Amino acid sequence: MDNENQDVEVEKTNEEVENQDNAGKVEEDKAAKTVEKLQKRLGKLTGDKHDLEEE
């Protein structure tokens, strides 16, 4: 009986680790998208500034 309880606890622990890994990947994806968005915005602003300096 104790062995069955330990197996259930191990399965729960494995699921918790997988959920944390998935949450970490989601956060990394969000961060990567945010960085990409900000880089595009910065590129546009830099281009606009360069165009104004040429005029």
PyMOL commands that set and color helices and strands:
alter all, ss='L'
color gray80, all
select helices_A, chain A and resi 2-54
alter helices_A, ss='H'
color red, helices_A
deselect
rebuild
show_as cartoon
